[in-house]
Amino acid sequence: MAYSIVEKCVKCHACAPACPNEAIYEATLHFMVDPKKCTECEGDFADPQCASICPIEGAILDGYKVVANPPGSLTGIPAEKFEEVMAEIQAR
């Protein structure tokens, strides 16, 4: 199975250079993943490099169409506490 990049992608160019298999390419609206080249980084890295570097949470899906970089993945805040923490920050 291969990872995929969805329409949330803003074409920031972070993921393509991070891919060890050069499976990510620029398309018209957003970056795409060539499923024939994507190995999900198995054998190369513990985590998929595209999802690890992507600054747009929810833009990358795994082979089962599950978000690979969910809300909180960049901040380290668990998804179930994310709304609570954001409300606290905004109240300051």
SVG drawing of the C-alpha trace seen along z (x, -y; Angstrom):
<svg xmlns="http://www.w3.org/2000/svg" viewBox="-12 -37 29 40">
<polyline fill="none" stroke="black" stroke-width="0.4" points="0.0,0.0 1.1,-3.6 0.6,-6.9 -1.4,-9.6 -1.6,-13.4 -5.0,-15.0 -6.4,-18.4 -5.3,-20.0 -1.8,-20.1 -0.6,-23.6 2.4,-22.6 5.0,-23.8 7.6,-21.4 8.6,-19.9 7.6,-16.3 9.2,-15.7 12.9,-16.0 12.2,-13.9 11.0,-10.9 13.8,-8.3 12.2,-6.7 11.4,-9.9 7.7,-8.8 6.3,-12.3 5.8,-14.5 4.2,-17.9 0.8,-17.9 -1.4,-20.7 -3.3,-21.3 -1.1,-19.5 1.7,-17.0 0.9,-13.3 2.5,-10.0 3.4,-7.4 2.1,-4.2 4.6,-2.1 7.5,-3.9 6.1,-4.4 7.3,-1.9 5.8,-3.7 9.5,-4.1 9.6,-0.5 13.1,0.6 14.4,-3.0 12.9,-4.8 10.7,-4.1 8.2,-6.7 7.0,-7.8 9.1,-10.8 6.4,-12.6 4.0,-12.6 6.8,-13.4 7.7,-16.6 4.3,-17.7 3.2,-21.0 -0.4,-20.6 -2.0,-18.2 -4.4,-15.8 -2.9,-16.2 -1.3,-12.8 -3.2,-9.5 -1.8,-6.0 -2.7,-3.1 -5.9,-2.5 -6.9,-6.2 -6.2,-7.0 -4.7,-10.4 -0.9,-9.9 -0.3,-13.3 -3.4,-14.0 -4.1,-17.2 -1.6,-17.5 1.1,-15.6 3.2,-18.7 2.6,-20.1 2.8,-16.9 -0.6,-17.5 -2.8,-14.4 -5.8,-14.8 -8.3,-14.3 -6.8,-17.2 -6.1,-19.5 -9.4,-21.5 -9.0,-22.0 -5.4,-23.2 -6.3,-25.5 -9.2,-27.1 -6.8,-27.7 -4.2,-29.3 -6.9,-31.6 -8.2,-32.6 -4.8,-34.1"/>
</svg>
